[in-house]
Structure formats: C-alpha cells, structure tokens
Amino acid sequence: MWPTGFTSRTLEDATYTRCVMTGSRTAEQALLTADTLLERYARRIGDSHEDETLAA
C-alpha cells in the first residue's frame, strides 16, 4: 500500500501526539519512553509482557 496524503498526515499527527505525551523529541525516543511506561504499568498490575514492545 502506498502512502496517501491522508495516511501521511495521520502518521504525522500520531507521531507528534506521542512525542508530546512522552516529552520526547523524536519518534524513536517516544516509542522507547512509551515502552518503559507500559512496562512499569504492567509490573504494577502484575501482568508482565517484557518481550513485547511498541518499537519492535
């Protein structure tokens, strides 16, 4: 599937939002930060999915 103007804007919006939510400057940094936050949350609720990441 080739990117369209719509999908490009959607990806850009999602990337921007994740960066803002995690206080990150790059998409890669935002994904790593989100993975870290998810790991902490999973440990707190007793559910461990350490081998699953968003940055796979």
N, C-alpha and C positions, 0 to 999 in steps of 0.2 A: 504494500500500500504506500503510495506516495503522499508526502505531507501536503496539506492544503493550507490556505490562509487561516481557516478556522482551527485546524489542529495545531498549527504553529502558534497561534495566539493562545489557545488553551494550554499548551505546554508551557509557554512563557508565563502565563498567569499563575499556573500551578507552581512553577519554579520560584517565582517571585514571592508567592504566599508562603511557601515552605521556608524560604530564606528569612522572611520577616518573622515567622513564628519561632524559628530556632535561633535568631540573631546571627545568622551566617551570611557570608559574603558570596559564596559560590554554591552551586547546586550540589557538588560533591560533599562539601563541608556540611551542608544542610541535611543531606541523607545520612551521613555518619552521626550527626548530632541526634537526628530522629531515631536512628537505631539504638543509640545509647539510652535515650529516654524510654524507648519501648522495652529495652532490657530491664531497666530499673523498675518500670511498672510491672512487668511480668514477674519479676522476683517478689515484688510486694504482694501480688495476688496469688503467688505460689504456682504460677504457670511458667515453665522455662522452655523457650524456643531459641536458645542461643545460636543454633546453627542456621536460623533463618534471618536474613537481613533485607532491608529495603534496597541496599546498594549492591545487590548480587550481580 
